[in-house]
Amino acid sequence: PSDDLLLNMTKSRYIGRTFDGEMNNPLDANNRIARIKRSREYQRQKLREVMESNDVNVRVHGIAVLDLDMAAYPSSDDIIGTALQYIFPPPFGKPVKGPNRNAKFHAICSHGLMVEMSRSKHNYTTRYYDTFSTVLLPNSWLYRDRISPRGTLDGEDEELAGMDQVQAFHYILEQGRGVSEDGNALQPHYDPVPVRSCFNGLTLYRADVWLDSKCRYDMYNENDAAYASKHYLHTCEHVVLHECLRRN
């Protein structure tokens, strides 16, 4: 769709409302993050239309949202298996094992990573990919190019919020490290790490959660400005959606 079509879609939500000088202006025609928000929401609305049409006779329980610029993705079997274990409620889902065995999540994100050559150490480093969308519980935002100083969000741990991408990658691995199903502590096994928000290029949602009509990627809430980027003056679209889902 054209930029004009997407902008008019968002404008139809805010008839008579102005956002001059406000952070997270959803009607900003030139801001990259604002355009991404509108594109994400257009995709969500089109899928809702398809699923609510009379031509679709299959009930959809889960939705995978992914970016197409990633170098690699989990296999379809891994994605379906993860959804069955951690997303879908009974009778479709499987019992959850590990420390979060009583949990069924609304969404589960990939542990996205980047592998880069370290100029100083002359070797490769593995970094956590998507800090812009990631907020640890209860409220520690991993993004560094931020307006709000680290440690100032309600409940934010300044040390966690100050991690770089290498530290964040290893922190989440350590938090999720568990024991294999057969009790072998030497066999790598990882459980989901509960967070406030995440994306990382691929996220599985329970369908009724992602399609919640009360929330949108391009919505405006003044509280979301706490997670605004200093460069873009906008909050990540995934944080916007997830904060709305938390409020509702």
C-alpha positions in Angstrom: 0.0 0.0 0.0 1.1 3.6 -0.6 2.3 5.9 2.2 -0.8 8.1 1.6 -3.2 5.1 2.1 -1.5 4.1 5.3 -1.5 7.6 6.6 -5.2 8.0 5.9 -5.9 4.7 7.6 -4.3 6.1 10.8 -5.9 9.6 10.4 -9.3 7.9 10.4 -8.7 6.9 14.0 -7.8 10.4 15.1 -10.3 12.7 13.4 -10.2 16.1 15.1 -7.1 15.2 17.1 -3.8 17.1 16.7 -0.3 15.9 17.9 1.8 19.0 17.1 5.1 18.7 19.0 4.1 15.5 20.8 6.2 12.4 21.1 5.0 9.4 19.2 3.0 11.5 16.7 1.0 8.7 14.9 0.3 11.1 12.0 3.9 12.0 11.3 4.3 11.4 7.5 8.1 11.3 7.4 9.2 9.5 10.5 10.5 5.9 9.8 9.0 4.4 13.0 5.7 6.0 12.4 5.6 4.5 8.9 6.5 1.1 10.3 3.7 1.4 12.8 1.2 2.1 10.1 2.5 -0.8 7.9 2.3 -3.2 10.8 -1.3 -2.2 11.6 -2.3 -2.4 7.9 -1.1 -6.0 7.9 -2.9 -6.8 11.1 -6.2 -5.3 9.8 -6.0 -7.1 6.5 -5.4 -10.5 8.3 -8.3 -9.7 10.6 -10.5 -9.1 7.5 -9.5 -12.5 6.0 -10.0 -14.4 9.2 -13.4 -12.9 9.7 -14.6 -13.5 6.2 -17.0 -16.3 5.3 -14.3 -17.9 3.1 -12.2 -19.0 6.1 -13.6 -22.1 7.7 -10.6 -23.0 9.8 -10.2 -21.6 13.3 -6.8 -20.0 13.7 -5.3 -20.3 17.2 -1.8 -18.8 16.7 -0.1 -16.3 14.4 3.6 -15.9 13.6 4.7 -12.3 13.0 8.1 -12.2 11.4 10.5 -9.8 9.6 11.7 -11.0 6.2 15.2 -9.6 6.5 16.6 -12.2 8.9 19.4 -14.5 7.9 17.7 -17.6 9.3 14.5 -18.8 11.0 13.5 -21.7 13.2 12.0 -24.6 11.2 8.3 -24.8 10.8 8.3 -27.9 13.1 10.1 -25.9 15.8 7.6 -23.0 15.5 4.6 -25.3 15.7 6.1 -27.3 18.6 6.8 -24.1 20.5 3.3 -22.8 19.9 1.7 -26.1 21.1 3.8 -26.1 24.3 3.8 -22.5 25.3 1.0 -20.6 23.5 -2.1 -22.7 22.8 -4.4 -23.5 25.7 -5.9 -27.0 26.2 -7.1 -29.0 24.4 -4.7 -28.0 21.6 -1.6 -27.2 23.7 0.8 -29.5 25.5 1.6 -29.3 29.2 4.4 -26.9 30.0 7.6 -28.3 31.5 10.3 -26.5 33.5 10.1 -23.6 36.0 7.2 -22.0 34.0 5.3 -25.3 33.7 2.1 -23.6 34.9 2.3 -20.7 32.4 0.8 -20.3 29.0 2.1 -17.2 27.4 0.2 -14.7 25.2 3.3 -14.4 23.0 6.7 -15.9 22.8 9.7 -14.2 20.9 12.7 -15.7 19.3 16.1 -15.1 21.1 17.3 -13.2 18.1 21.0 -12.7 17.7 23.7 -11.0 15.6 27.2 -12.4 15.0 29.8 -9.7 14.3 33.5 -9.5 14.0 35.1 -7.8 17.0 37.8 -5.4 15.8 39.5 -5.1 19.1 39.6 -8.8 20.0 39.9 -10.1 16.4 37.2 -12.7 16.9 33.4 -13.0 16.6 30.9 -11.8 19.2 27.3 -12.8 19.6 24.9 -10.0 20.4 21.3 -9.7 21.3 19.4 -8.4 18.3 16.4 -6.4 19.1 16.9 -4.2 22.2 14.4 -1.5 20.9 11.5 -3.9 21.5 12.8 -5.6 24.7 11.7 -4.6 28.2 12.6 -7.0 31.0 10.4 -7.5 34.0 9.3 -5.6 35.8 10.3 -2.6 33.6 14.0 -2.6 32.5 14.3 -1.4 28.9 17.4 -2.7 27.1 17.6 0.1 24.4 20.5 2.5 24.8 19.6 5.4 22.5 16.8 6.5 24.8 15.4 9.8 26.1 14.5 8.6 29.6 17.8 8.1 31.6 18.5 4.4 32.5 17.0 3.5 35.9 14.2 6.2 35.7 11.3 4.0 34.5 9.0 2.8 37.2 10.6 -0.4 38.6 13.6 -0.2 36.3 16.9 -1.9 37.3 19.6 0.4 36.2 22.2 -2.4 36.0 20.0 -4.5 33.7 19.0 -1.5 31.6 22.7 -0.7 31.2 23.7 -4.0 29.6 25.2 -3.9 26.2 24.0 -6.3 23.5 26.6 -9.0 24.3 25.7 -8.9 28.0 22.0 -9.0 27.2 22.4 -12.1 25.0 24.2 -14.0 27.7 21.9 -12.7 30.5 18.8 -14.1 28.8 20.5 -17.4 28.0 21.4 -17.7 31.7 17.9 -16.8 32.9 16.4 -19.4 30.6 18.9 -22.2 31.3 17.3 -25.3 32.7 17.7 -29.0 33.1 16.8 -31.4 30.3 13.7 -33.5 30.5 15.7 -36.6 31.4 17.4 -34.7 34.3 20.8 -34.5 32.5 22.3 -31.2 33.7 25.0 -31.4 31.0 22.4 -31.4 28.2 21.6 -27.8 27.1 17.9 -27.0 27.8 16.3 -23.6 27.8 12.9 -22.4 29.1 11.2 -19.1 28.1 12.2 -16.1 30.0 9.1 -13.9 31.0 9.5 -10.3 29.8 7.3 -7.2 29.5 7.9 -6.8 25.7 10.0 -8.4 23.0 10.1 -9.2 19.3 13.5 -10.1 17.8 12.3 -10.6 14.2 9.9 -13.5 15.0 7.2 -13.7 17.6 4.3 -16.2 18.0 1.1 -14.8 19.3 -2.1 -16.4 20.5 -4.4 -15.3 17.7 -7.1 -13.7 19.9 -4.4 -11.6 21.6 -2.7 -10.3 18.5 -6.0 -9.4 16.9 -7.4 -7.7 20.0 -9.6 -4.9 18.6 -8.8 -2.5 21.5 -5.1 -2.3 20.6 -3.1 -1.2 17.5 0.5 -0.7 16.4 -0.2 2.9 15.5 -2.2 3.9 18.6 -1.2 6.8 20.8 -0.9 6.7 24.6 1.1 9.4 26.3 2.6 6.8 28.7 4.4 5.2 25.8 6.7 8.2 25.5 8.8 6.7 28.4 10.1 4.2 25.8 10.9 6.7 23.0 14.1 6.6 21.0 16.2 9.7 21.2 16.9 9.5 17.4 13.4 8.7 16.1 11.3 10.4 18.9 9.0 7.4 18.7 8.4 4.2 20.7 9.0 0.8 19.1 5.7 -0.4 17.5 6.0 -3.7 19.4 6.2 -1.9 22.8 3.2 0.2 21.8 1.1 -2.9 21.1 2.4 -4.9 24.1 1.8 -2.0 26.6 -1.8 -1.7 25.3 -2.3 -5.4 25.7 -1.0 -5.1 29.3 -3.4 -2.3 30.0 -6.4 -4.3 28.7 
